[in-house]
Amino acid sequence: MAGTGNKATAVAAVYAEAMLGLADRRGEADAVRAELDELVRLAASRPGFAAFLANPLIDPDRRAGSLERMLRGRAGDLLVDALQVINRKGRIGLLAAIAAAYAARHDTLSGVVEVRVASAVPLAGAQRERLLAAVRAKTGREPRLVESVDSELLGGLVIRIGDRKADATIATRLRTLSEALLARASHEIVRGTHVEYGT
């Protein structure tokens, strides 16, 4: 099973690379990413649509006609044409994986790195800026921060930069940030309150 997943990921990466290369040459890389993201959100919110894309028993010509009617004139021609090729190859069920691979490669092309941070309490403005500065110093790229709160972390931090957890260098530089979060979380537990901290 793992081999099948790896193969699907590799196939999705090939399509994403081809789409991004063409979109970048046309100056449409941002637009195609937004359209792909919107399609993935649509599939996630409408199980019938997701099943229509993924079902190998649906005739590809029928699906091609539906995609054409649904998207042509509403999405860019580059995306619609690419989806038609992917459909003909029987890979349209990989839409979410293709979109994820496209986004990762687009970030690299744009000099951006996604940073996912889970913390026990929301980051305060100064803490967020220290985190962003540490990531910039370590990676040389502009971080796009995705924050979540997990009260079970008990004041700690879990940081993922791109597809890996923060290494020891960044962890060391952020130790004071983690300690500050622990202090805030402990204070709120003692008070029995939860305070939303602004930026």
Secondary structure, DSSP 8 states (H G I E B T S, - for coil): -HHHHHHHHHHHHHHHHHHHHHHHHTT-HHHHHHHHHHHHHHHHH-HHHHHHHH-TTS-HHHHHHHHHHHHBTTB-HHHHHHHHHHHHTT-GGGHHHHHHHHHHHHHHHHTEEEEEEEESS---HHHHHHHHHHHHHHHSSEEEEEEEE-GGGTT-EEEEETTEE--HHHHHHTHHHHHHHHHHHHHHHHHT-------
